[in-house]
Amino acid sequence: MNPADHFSADYPEARGKFCAAARQAGAALERLSNPNLGPDGGDISTDIAWFGPTDAPSVLVLLSGTHGVEGFCGSGAQVDWMARGEAGRLPDGVAALLVHAINPYGFAWLRRVTEENVDLNRNWVDFEGPLPDNAGYLDIHDALCPRDWDEAARSRGGALLAGYAAKEGYPAFVAAATGGQYARDDGIFFGGAGETWARRTQTQILGHYLRAARDVAIIDFHTGIGPWGHGERMSPASRSTLEFKRAAEWYGAAVTSLPDGSSSSAVIRGDGLSGAIALLPHARTTPMALEFGTRPGGEVLDALRADNWLHRWGDPLGPQAKSIKATIRDAFYGDTDDWKGMVAGQSLLACRQAVAGLAAALACGSAVK
């Protein structure tokens, strides 16, 4: 079995492979159509595969495409898991829920954001209350997202961003640029002004499929941070919490904490894994983001800036689109056999560790409520 065969070149192929593998493995399938179309004019959707009894007390959840273009990674990992027959090895009492392309617009259009230009992993905030403040972002928005995307504009913007990083420090720059912002809907890392279609859809999926679950393990696949092909295991919980302690027990001492600042990511608010904990008060939830490295951080950020310009000021189907889309795809997808093999191997290990943790909890009678 060649793991690279389970990855795809574009969203339609990825969806086709996911659905075919799910049928072959005996899943119950559901499709939730997004109201938008892909760049080829085709329908796009979030697809769901369920394995096991509907009232299983313990459930493994594999989530792909939170950040759209990062869906190549998660989709390949999901297809690989099914193709290897892992669903048939689930212990009694453990089911699996695979959610493919929770942000299908971003996957199809090779964007990190949703159709609302929202970073879904910053969208899980309470929009009825005060929104998180990121004053630093406003200081650099014009440099990050210039009106023009020619060499002169990029040079000016780069100089301004370098000056900000030199003055405030690189960690402060990363926090300002990527931590999430709610002030500029035309910018990058925008958390939204309300709930996106993807957030409402994820809420619906988890509420329906996990209503009987008492113990839930969630693995959310991401790319773009870290060394080539290395999968960092990030918990959305602080080290003092039971959620983090369980993750470290299941996945090992290398698990990092987003809120404690030990992960490679900026500290963020409104992430979907924390949102999942809040959505499942009846269950003991152990969430983890599995983040695979691709390109250097500066290249990844520039790819996002170019894509933002293309959809804000350019033509996503015009002559400049091909180069920009190739750049952002390359920034978030290691389209080589070695990278795909590293993703498949580390993903398979994490899934088996999660299933072992769920099974151990059942055996000990420690699944709660």
C-alpha positions, 0 to 999 in steps of 0.5 A, a space after each residue: 500500500 502506497 500512502 501517497 495514493 490516498 492523497 489528491 490533486 484537488 478538492 473534487 478528487 479528494 471528495 471522490 476518494 473519501 466517499 469511495 473509501 468510506 463506501 468500501 469500508 462500510 460507512 454510513 455516508 451523509 452529504 451537507 451541501 454548501 450554497 457556493 460552487 467551486 471554481 469549476 462550477 461544481 457543487 461543494 460539500 462537507 461529507 460525513 462518514 460514520 462507523 459503528 453503532 449510533 449509540 456508541 459511548 466512545 467516538 473518535 472524530 477526524 476533522 479535515 479542511 478547517 482551513 480549506 486548502 489544508 484539507 489536502 492533508 486531512 483528507 489524505 489521512 482520513 482516506 488512508 485510515 479507511 483504506 488500511 481497514 482501521 474502521 474494522 479494528 475499532 473495539 466494541 463501544 468505540 465508533 468513528 466520525 470522519 468529517 471531510 472538508 468542513 470548510 469546502 469553499 476554502 478547500 475547493 478554491 485553495 483558500 485558507 478562509 471560508 466564503 465569508 473570508 473568515 478564519 474558521 479557527 478564529 470564528 468560535 467566539 461569543 458574538 453577543 459579547 465583547 470580541 477579542 482585541 488585537 490592536 497590533 493587527 491594525 498597526 500592520 494591516 495596510 502592510 499585510 494587505 496592500 491595495 496592489 500586489 506588484 514588486 514595489 508594493 510587496 517591497 514596501 509592505 515587507 519593509 514595514 512588517 520587518 520594522 514592526 517586528 524589529 521594534 516590537 519583537 518577533 513574537 509580538 509580530 506573529 501574535 499581531 499578524 496571525 493571532 486573529 482579528 475582528 476589526 477588518 473583514 477584508 484582512 487576513 486571520 479575520 475571525 468574523 462578525 458572526 457564525 459562518 456556514 462552516 461553524 453552523 455546520 460543524 455545530 449541527 454535525 457534532 450535536 447530531 452524531 455525538 449526542 449519545 457519546 460520553 467520551 470523545 477524541 477529536 483530531 483536527 488536521 492542519 498544516 503550515 507550521 513547523 519543519 517539513 512533514 513533522 506533526 506537532 500535537 497541539 492541545 487547545 487546553 492549558 497544561 493544568 486541565 484534565 483535557 491536556 493531561 489526557 492528551 499527554 497520556 494518550 499521545 505522549 509528552 511532546 503534546 504542546 499547549 496553545 494557550 500556554 504558549 508552548 506550541 509553535 502557533 500564536 496564542 489564538 481565541 475562537 478555535 474550533 477544538 475549544 468550541 467542540 468542548 463547549 458544544 459537548 458538555 455531556 461528554 468528556 472531550 479530548 481534542 488535539 490539532 495535528 499540525 504538519 510543517 510545510 514551508 518557512 513561515 515567511 513564505 506561508 504568510 506571503 502566500 496568504 497575503 497574495 491570496 487575500 489580494 487576489 480575492 479582494 482586488 484581483 480576479 480569482 479566475 484571471 491570469 494572475 490566479 494560476 501562479 498565486 493559487 499554485 503558491 498557496 497550495 504549495 504553502 499548505 500541501 507538501 505534494 511529495 511522496 515523502 511528505 505524504 508518507 510522513 503525514 499518513 504514518 504520524 496520523 495513523 499512530 495518533 488515531 490508534 493512540 486515541 482509540 486505545 485511550 477511548 477503549 481504556 476509558 471504557 474498560 475502566 468505566 471512566 467515561 463520564 455522564 
